Amino acid sequence: MEGPPHHISASFVTVDRDVRLEVLGWGGPSTGRTLVLVPGLGNTAHIFDVLATKLAARYHVSASRARGFGDFERARVRLWRRPAGR
């Protein structure tokens, strides 16, 4: 089985006031269409390392890491409250 690519770029995107998410990029042709991969089921963006490397031959490939995985910033305000009694 192939290992992860040698070069994956990381950058940050502001999605809300004071909240930035880390976005991983595997590159690809600058004139190619952008393909955004979205991990689910508790996976991180690195689940796509092998696939993204192959797709980067044709597409500009990126994937965002979910909050709580990798480098991310916490919101400065609480977005939800725990129900009373729990």
C-alpha positions, -999 to 999 in steps of 0.1 A, spaced: 0 0 0 12 35 -8 22 59 19 11 95 22 25 121 -2 57 139 8 42 174 5 8 185 18 3 222 23 -17 236 53 -34 269 54 -63 285 74 -97 297 63 -118 321 84 -153 306 86 -168 328 113 -156 357 135 -125 345 153 -129 309 140 -103 296 115 -102 260 102 -72 243 89 -73 233 52 -50 208 37 -40 210 1 -24 184 -22 -19 208 -51 -29 201 -87 -30 221 -119 -36 258 -113 -60 258 -143 -78 227 -131 -111 226 -113 -111 226 -75 -121 195 -57 -129 198 -20 -130 165 0 -150 164 32 -141 137 58 -169 122 79 -175 96 105 -148 109 128 -121 107 101 -95 135 95 -86 150 62 -56 126 61 -80 98 52 -76 112 17 -38 112 14 -35 85 -12 -67 93 -31 -59 131 -31 -25 125 -45 -39 106 -75 -67 132 -80 -42 160 -80 -30 150 -114 -63 164 -128 -78 186 -100 -67 211 -75 -74 191 -43 -82 204 -8 -98 191 23 -108 208 55 -101 193 89 -130 192 113 -129 213 144 -112 193 171 -88 176 147 -54 191 138 -48 228 142 -79 248 147 -92 277 168 -120 275 193 -148 299 191 -145 326 217 -182 323 226 -201 291 236 -222 280 207 -245 257 227 -254 250 263 -258 217 280 -294 210 289 -303 214 325 -300 182 346 -273 166 325 
